Amino acid sequence: MAEAKKSWEERLAGEPDELTVDFVESLSIDKRLYKYDIVGSIAHAQMLAEQKLISKEEFKAIREGLIEISEEIAAGRFKLEKKYEDIHMAIEAALVAKIGQAGKKLHTGRSRNDQVTTDVRLWMRDRIELLQAKITLLQKAFVKLAGKYAEDIMPGYTHLQRAQPIVIASYLLSFVEQFERDFIRLKNCHRLLNISPLGSGAVAGSTLPLDRKSTAKQLGFSDISYNSIDAVSDRDFCAEFIFDCALIATHLSRLAEDWIIYSSGEFGFVRIDDAYCTSSSMMPQKRNPDLLELIRAKTGRVYGSLVAMLTILKGQPSGYNRDMQEDKVHIFAASDTVEACLDVARAIVSHAKFNTKKISAELEEGFLDATALVEYLVGKGVAFREAHGIVGSLVAYCEQQNKKLAGLSLEELQKYSVSIETDVYENLGAAGVADKYITAGSAGPKQAKEQIAYWNKQLGQR
């Protein structure tokens, strides 16, 4: 087994208190970085060999030893001991035990400060690609569901009050747009974080002839960092990644809120498949959208991670501080939570059904065609504000008479405006209104079909 004493302990008298060991260890959290730590170490060792800071034979021994350790960890045969504090020292100790003196040369020109931020950047690149793939799958589920409802009308809401008629497909595609912004934000985050801090050392760089461009190229980074002080202390990318996760969670939560409401008996717009509902321990009739409720609740976890990350960063002096060890708790938690919620949301959307009969039966409630009537009057030369007041008065009259706008006689309509003619009825009724939308991006069937075709092409290319 590898030696227990760490090199920096020569500076300190006595053995560390067990309380200290337990408090400073991060191995229980950062062990999931092992692949990236090993890949980074192999690249660093290759550069050291290229610069003749270690021999080719030593590099070969280091590389083979690290690959063996990686296989042992993957197979569950590697014993993780908290006395080594983190995954970096656990792997290095195992390497020294495996290959001897050459293993002690691996850390030449390197600090855990530049090592860990390199590992996290490598991990985050992969996680971004994974989350982007999950987002794309969810978007495809929405587009597929939208294709089933490109002609079906539902009420659109503002302030949770009935507003204007929209096709169900347009409603569903609104989430595709939201998640597309999330996809782009993650892409931007990937671009910003994809620089190599390796070779920055503890804070000031190194007096050794390290070739930082070599390690950056080996690890697929687009460039290196150009200030060693900032390089080891930069965790902006962690905050940005969690922010991106927080907005994904926001959009998932808004979807969950909608469908919790829409699946209720009072609405009955959408049916969540039984596989994604639970029942009650007391009330046998219940079908509860618990998974959606948990998506809504888990958003709070991600927000908590973001606030925690920003709080960690806000009060630190320049250079590396041990506070940064806490970054991984929050980036891992945010990523894991969002990944799970994306998977659940995709499953729910893929199996959801809209109750078009129920929606249609109540579609004319709420004067969804009122705005279209205002625009009809505008087309007849009536000023918008005047037209708005006319229709407001007509709606009040309809409520008194328990009638719909489309149910009023021409005579009744003309009492409020002589500009109204027989063609007005072409502009009344929810379905008729939706068919008349003409602006780009409108919530009508024509525009929805165009958007479905667009998204099928866009998402199919990913």
Protein Blocks (a to p, Z undefined) as FASTA:
>chain_A
ZZfbdfklmmpgcjddfklmmmmpcklmmmmmmmmmmmmmmmmmmmmmmnopacfklmmm
mmmmmmmmmmmmmnopaccdfklopamlmmmmmmmmmnommlmmmmgoiafklmmmmmmm
mmmmmmmmmmmmmmmmmmmmmmmmmmmmmmbccdddehhiafbdcdfklmmmmmmmmmmm
mmmmmmmmmmmmmccfehnlmmnopabdcdfklmmmmnopabdcfbfklmmmpcklmmmm
mmmmmmmmmmmmmmmmmmmmmmpmklomaccdfklcccdfklmmbccfkklmmmmmmmmm
mmmmmmmmmmmmmmpcedjdfklmmmmmmmmmmmmmmmmmmmmmmmmmmmgccdfklmmm
mmmgoilmlmmmmmmmmmnopafklmmmmmmmmmmmmmmnopafklpcfklmmmmomkbc
fklmmmgcjklmmmmpmbghiabfklmmmmmmmmmmmmmmZZ
